[in-house]
Amino acid sequence: MAIKISDLLNKKIYTTEAIYVGKVYDAMVDTDKAAISGIVITDVSSGCLNETIDDPTKKIVLPFNLISAIGNIILIKPPITGKF
């Protein structure tokens, strides 16, 4: 299934356990593989990772392989805890 990067932008991201993570800000493309390698997330301070980041304006990158489903929202496998 093909998907445009522009279709991902601003989509809300939730874990498969229905916990808000953030919104898609951008995507990282692996030009060698011609595939998306990660998604850049904003609004992290409002999501489940808010206690793991030092700067609430900081954006984080999640590997694309964490994505479980893409539809009206994006579902990801629950993130591990740790500092970003």
C-alpha positions as CSV (number, residue, x, y, z in Angstrom):
1,M,0.0,0.0,0.0
2,A,1.4,3.4,-1.0
3,I,0.9,6.4,1.3
4,K,1.9,10.0,0.7
5,I,4.0,11.7,3.4
6,S,1.6,14.7,3.2
7,D,-1.2,12.4,4.3
8,L,0.7,11.6,7.5
9,L,1.3,15.2,8.6
10,N,-0.6,16.4,11.6
11,K,-2.2,13.0,12.2
12,K,-2.6,12.2,15.9
13,I,-0.5,9.3,17.2
14,Y,-1.8,6.9,19.9
15,T,-0.4,3.7,21.4
16,T,-2.2,0.5,20.7
17,E,-3.4,0.9,24.4
18,A,-5.2,4.2,23.3
19,I,-2.7,6.5,25.0
20,Y,-2.0,9.8,23.2
21,V,1.6,10.3,22.1
22,G,1.6,13.4,19.9
23,K,1.2,14.5,16.3
24,V,3.2,13.9,13.1
25,Y,5.4,16.9,12.3
26,D,7.5,15.4,9.5
27,A,8.8,12.1,8.2
28,M,12.4,10.9,7.7
29,V,13.1,9.1,4.4
30,D,15.9,6.6,3.9
31,T,16.9,7.4,0.3
32,D,18.9,4.2,0.0
33,K,15.8,2.1,0.7
34,A,13.3,4.6,-0.8
35,A,11.2,4.2,2.4
36,I,10.2,6.1,5.4
37,S,12.5,5.4,8.3
38,G,11.0,7.4,11.0
39,I,8.3,10.0,12.0
40,V,9.1,13.2,13.7
41,I,6.6,13.9,16.5
42,T,5.5,17.2,17.9
43,D,3.1,18.0,20.8
44,V,5.0,15.5,22.9
45,S,4.4,17.6,26.0
46,S,0.7,16.7,25.8
47,G,1.3,13.0,25.3
48,C,2.5,10.0,27.3
49,L,6.1,10.9,26.8
50,N,5.8,14.3,28.5
51,E,7.7,13.1,31.6
52,T,10.6,11.6,29.6
53,I,11.6,14.8,27.7
54,D,13.6,17.7,29.1
55,D,12.3,20.4,26.8
56,P,8.5,20.5,26.1
57,T,9.1,22.1,22.7
58,K,11.4,19.3,21.7
59,K,10.5,17.0,18.8
60,I,11.3,13.4,18.8
61,V,11.8,10.7,16.1
62,L,10.1,7.4,16.4
63,P,11.3,4.5,14.1
64,F,8.8,3.7,11.5
65,N,8.8,0.1,12.5
66,L,6.9,1.0,15.7
67,I,3.8,1.9,13.6
68,S,1.1,-0.7,13.9
69,A,-1.6,1.0,11.8
70,I,-2.3,4.1,9.8
71,G,-5.8,5.4,9.2
72,N,-7.6,8.5,10.6
73,I,-4.9,8.3,13.4
74,I,-1.6,6.4,13.7
75,L,-1.2,3.6,16.2
76,I,2.2,2.6,17.5
77,K,3.5,-0.1,19.8
78,P,3.8,1.4,23.3
79,P,7.1,3.3,23.6
80,I,9.8,2.2,26.0
81,T,10.5,4.6,28.9
82,G,13.7,6.6,29.0
83,K,15.0,10.1,28.5
84,F,14.8,11.7,25.0
